[in-house]
Amino acid sequence: MPRPILATIHTQALRHNLEICRRAAPDARIWAVVKANAYGHGIERAFEGLRGADGIALLDLEEAQRVRNLGWRGPILLLEGVFEQRDLELCSRLGLWHTVHCQEQIDMLAIHKTNEPHRVFLKVNSGMNRLGFQPEQVRSAWTRLNALPQVDEISLMTHFSDADGPKGIAGQMAVFKQATDDLPGERTVSNSAATLRHSGPGLVSDWVRAGIATYGSAPDYPEHDIAHWGLQPTMTLAAKIIATRALSAGNTVGYGSTFVADKPMRIGVVACGYADGYPRICPTGTPVLINGVRSRVVGRVSMDMITVDLDPVPQAGMGSEVTLWGRAANGAVLPIDEIAAAAGTVGYELMCALAQRVPVVVAD
């Protein structure tokens, strides 16, 4: 039989989470962000759960082609725009909208031959200091784009660096508003954190970019968890116990003997390790669900195995289900954010790191 590990993509949870974002920004349209292969979920696997979005946002042309192949006829936005001149040909053929964040991209448009003018999103660097025109450059960039016959409509965008924390968005929003004051066009400024935390009269966003919230991770964890926002896990990683051990006080577990039993106990060996995408850095105490009951990892994560404490689940044994993150068979939930926090990272990384060797199924 196959190795007993499985990832499940929950399409109904994707639909639910998109609806949560829509309720938070009722006057805006929703981009479902599917960059990084739908945050590790797989574009094709996640697509049915994302059909309720108003547009699809992503990074590269290959992903855009896959979305069109699935039958999507709505807007697709390239969040980083084009990378070379010939990319514009495919934008024309696939009907892609694309970000313009530098003068070189305007230069490409200026020499592009097309029968269908392009919808572009002029990006403002309001403080993130990654992509975008400096505020004092925005009007000249807009004027240049507006003069090109290759450009049809110009929208305006920025990206918040601190929407998930105490600094908030007020400073960057003020910069964006001043830089774009009186310029026509739709605005997209809100990521998941801004959509859930800051939507209101002071935040005008015709489109919101629903990224990590769509995939069942709280954008401002640990201040708020997914239950606070009403989000549901969209990916479950589960495996089974393939062996059990009875330990005496003083016995150690795993490489480096990092765990020492302080009393007699039972442990289970689980068919999941860092080669499956489970973070090697997760320490003893990282939560797991065993048959839906909360327990913990003990010892160091190995390439193919982890060991878990069976004492909270006396009836557990060979073949018992261990939920590494997501939803257990009994309905109990282990948010991916908790495992990410134990590893000193964020849920995004765990989703994207799911290994190819892990079989994946789709469930509604």
N, C-alpha and C positions, 0 to 999 in steps of 0.2 A: 504494500500500500504506500501511497505518497507520504512523505514526511508530514506529521500532523501540525501544520501551521497554515493559517489562512487569514487574508485580509478581505474585509467586506466593505463595499461602498454602498451607502444608504441614500438612494435617490430621493426618497420622501423627505429625509432630513435636509437635503440640499434645497428642495422646494420650500420647506418650512423656514429655513434660515434666510433665504432670499425675501420671503414675505416679511420676516422680522425687520430686515433692512428697509423694505418698502414702507412699512408702517412708521418707521422712524423718520423717513423723509417722504411724506405723502405727496409732496408737490414736485418731486424729482423723478426722473427716469433712472433705471438701474443698469449699470454695467456689471455683468458677471465677469470677474477677472479669472481667466484660465491660463495665465502664464505658468511656466514650469510644469507643463503637462497637467494643468488643473491642480496645482499644488500637490503633485504626486498622486492624485486620484486617477489620472488618465482621462484625457479629454473625451474619448469615446464612451468611457464608462460613466462619466459625470453628466454627459450632455442631456440626457432625458430629465435630470433634475434641475437643469438650468434653462430649459426652454421658456420659462416664465419671465426671463430677463428681457430688457428692452434692447440690449446690445451686449456684445462680447468683446472684452478687452484682453489683449495678449501682447506678446513681444515679437515673435518672429513669423516670417512668411510661411514656413512649413506648418506651423500651428494654425495659421489663418486658412491655409488650403484644406487642412483636415476638418476645420469647422464648416467650411463651405461644402465639403464632400458629405458631411452629415445632413445636409439639406438646409442649413441656416441661411436665410435670405435677409436677415436684418443687419444693422450696422456692426461692423467689426473695426475696432480701434487698435492701431499699433502704438503701444504706450511709449516706446522709445523712437518711434518714427523709422525712417529708412536708414540703411547703413551705407549704401552705395547707389550710384545713378540707376543701374538696371533694376533695382528694387521697385522703382516707380512704375515700371511696365506691369509688374504683377499687381501693384496697387490698383492700376487702371483696370486690369482684367478681372480682378476679384472684387472690385468695388470697395476697397479698403479706405477708411479714414485713417489719418496718421498725424502723429505729433511732430511739431517742428520746434526744436529746442536750440538750434544754433544756425549761424549764418551759412554754413556749408550746406545745410539741408535746403535753405532757400535758393542757394546757387544751383543745386540739382534740379529743383522745380523750374527754375528760370530757363533751363535748356531742355526740359522734358517736353516731348511732343505727344499730345494726347487730344482725343476728341471729346473726352469727358473731364471737365475741370474737377479738381480734387477738393474734398472737405478736409481741412487741416485744423489742428489744435495747437495754438501758439502757447508755448509753455513759459511761465514766469518763474524765475528763481526768487522765491519770496523768503528764503532763509535756509532751505535744506542744503543748498550749495552742492548739488549734484548736477542735474540737468536744468536747462532753462536760461532765458535771457535775463540779464540784470535788469532791475526795474527801470533804470534810465534808458535802456535799449529797446524796451517793449514797443513804444510807439513807432519808432523808425522801422522795426521789424514788421509790425502790423501794416504800416504804410507800404512797405516794399511788397509784402505778400498780396495786399489788396490790389496792387497795380498789375499783378501777373494774370494773364488770361488763363493760365494753368490752374488757378485757384478759384474755387467757387465760393465757399463759405468759410469764414474764420471763426473758430471757437477759442475760448481762453481757458487755461488750466494752470494749476499749481499743485504742489504736494506738501503736506504738513509733516514736519519732523517730530512734533511733540503732542499730537492730538490724543495720545494715550496716557499722558502724564500731567503733572501739575502745571507745567508751563503753558499748556493749552495751545490755542490757535489764534488768539486775539492779535498778537504781534504780526504774524505772517499774513493774517487776513487783512490787516490794515495796509501792509505793503502791497498786497495784491490789488486791493481796491484802488489805492492811489495810482498804481501803475496802469490800471486798465480803466480808470474813470472815463466815462463817456464813450468808450469803445463799444461798438455793437458786437453781438454774438453771444451764444450760449456759454455758460460757465460750468466747469467741473473742477471742484476743489476737494471734495470730501472722500477720504478713504473710509475703511470700516470704523476706525475709532472716532473720527469726526462725525460720521453718520449716526452712530449710537450715542455719543456723549455730548455733541455740540449742536445738533440740528435745532433750528429755531429761526426767528425773524432776522437775526443778525448774520446768518450764514446763508448766502444765496448760492445754490448749486443746482443747476438745471439737470445735471447728471451726477449721481454718486457712484463711486467705484467700490463695489462690495467685494472685497478680497477675503481676508482671513475669516471674517465673520460668516461668510457663506459656507466655509468648511468646518464650522463647529468649534472654533477656538475663540476665546474672549480676547479682543484686541488690547485690553487694558488689564490683563491678569498680572499680578494677583489682587489688584484693587477690586476687580469684579471677576466673577467666574461665569461660565456659560449659563448657569441656572439664573443668575441675575438678569441676563439679557434675554433669556428664553430661547437660547440656541440649543441645537441638538448635534451630537457627534455624527459626522458624515463618513468617518473611516473607523473601522474596528480592526485591531490586530489581535488575534487570538491563537493560542497554541495549546497543546496538551502535555500533561505530565507523562514522561516516558520512563521514569524510575522514581523510587522513593528510598530514603535513607533514614535510619534511626541514629541520632547523635547522642553521645554522652557529654556531660559537662566537660569543657576543655577541648573537644573536637573542633577542628577547623574546617572551613569549606572553601574550595576553589583556589585559583592561582593567588600566590602571595599570602595565603592564609589570613586574609583580611577580616574574616568573620570567625569569631571564637564563640562557641555555644557556652552560655553561662548556666545552663541546666539541660537535662535531657529534653530532646525535641525531635520532631519529624520534619524532614525537608522533602520537597519534590524537585525533580530535575525536569525542566521545561524545554521543549524543542524550539527555542528561539534564542538568537544571540546577535552580536553586533554585525555579523554578515547578513542578517535579515533586516537590518536597519534600526535595531534597538540600541540605544546609546551605550557604548562601553563604559562611559563615565558614570552611569547611574550607580549610586552607592547603596549599601545596605539601608533598608527603610523605604526605598522607592516603592510606591503602592502598586499592587496588582489586585485583580479579582480572581478568586479561585471558586469555581462554581457560583459566581456572583457574590461571593463574600470577600470583603476587603482583607488583604494580608500584605505581605511585603517581600521584596527581594532580599536575599541574604548572600553575602559574598560578592565576588567580582563577576561581572558579565563576561562570558567567554564568546568565542566566535560563533558557536552553534548552540549554546545552552546557557540558561540561567537557572539559579536555584532559588526556591521560594519557601517561605515558612508555612508549614501545614498545620501548625497548632491551632490557629483560629478556625480551621475546617477539618475536624477530626475524621470525617467520613471520606475526605478526598484521598485519591490514590491514583494508580496507573489509569491513564485515559481521562482523568478529570480535566475540565476546560479551565484554562488560565487566560484571562483577558488582560492584555498588556496595555491597551487603551481602547476606549470606545464603549460599546454597549454589550453587556453580557446576555446570555440566553434568558436569564430571569428578569431582564429589564434594567438591572443595576447599571449605572453609568460611571465610568472612570474617565474624566476629561483628559485629553491629551496634554493640556496645559500643566497638569500635575507632574507628569513624567518629564516633560520638557524642563520644568522648574528644577526638578531633582538633578537634571543633567546640566543645569546652568545655561539653558538655551531657550528657544521659543518653539511653539507647536509647529510653525511653518517648517522648521528644519526637519523635524521627525517625519512629517507627511512627505516631504520631498525626498527623504532618504530611504523610503521603503525600497528594499532590494528587489531586483528583478526575479530572484529565485523564489520569492514568496508568491504563491498562487493568489489570485484576486477574483472575487465574485461580486456581482451586483445584486442588491436586494432592494425592494421598494419599502 
